[in-house]
Amino acid sequence: MFADRQESGPFASWYYRHRFLDDGQGGTLLRDEVEYAVPFGVFGQWLGGWLVRRKLEAMFAYRHEKTRSLIESGEWTSAESASER
């Protein structure tokens, strides 16, 4: 696991954990866990919390699909092998 914590930026708080889990079948699952708070407290949550959540869900869905397609295509292994030469 590794984690990112926002020290300054657009969110009131942001803590993002990247977990690599054994899938029990010889593979690995990548799990992203995000804890965040929008700025301006309850007012910010009321005004924009739903929008931020929807955008984050879309962003992570895109990221997961790109990660999956890269790994399943073999490009990841090929790129890694080429850099080791």
N, C-alpha and C positions, 0 to 999 in steps of 0.2 A: 504494500500500500504506500502511496505517497499522497500528499495533500497540498492544496493551495489555500492560502488565507489572504483575503484582500486587506491591505493596510490603508489604502486610500483608493477611492474610485466611486463609481456611480451608485453602489449599494450602501445601505447603512451598515450591513455586514454581509460577508460572503465566505463560506468555508466549503471547499470542494474536495472530496476524497475520491481517489481512484483505487479501486480494490480489484485484485486479481485473484480469482477463486478457482479451485480445482472443480471441474465439472463432474468428476467421478468416472469419466470415460477416457481419460488420457488427454483431455483438452483443458482449456482455461476460459473462464467467464470473466468479462470485464464489467464491473459494476461501478457506476458513477453515483455518488451520493452528494447532494448539494443542500446546504442549509444557507438561507439568505433572508435578508429583511430589506424591504424597499425603504427609501428615505422618507422622511416626514411622518413616521410613526403610523398611527391609526388612519390619519388623513391620507397618507400616501398609499396605504394598503387598500383603503376604500376606493380611492380614485384610480389607481393603476395596478393594484396587486394582481388582478385577473389577467390583465394584458401582459404583464411581465411573466407570469406563470405560463401563459400560452406561448409566448415567444421562446422561453427557455425550453419548453417541451419540444417545440419544433426544431430548435437548434440541436438539442441532444439526439432527437430522432435522426436528423440529417447526419450528425457526427457518427452515430452508431452504424448507420447504413454504410457510410463511406469506409469506416474501419472494417466492417464485415466484408465488404466487397474487395478491399485491398488485400486483406489476409487470405480470403478464399481464392483470389485470383493467382496467388503465388508471387505477386509483385513484391510483397514485404520480404519474403525469403530471398528472392532474387536480388533485391536492393541491398539487403543485409550481407549476403554472400559476396556481392561485388565490392562492398566497402571493406571487407576483410582481406581482399587480395592484395 
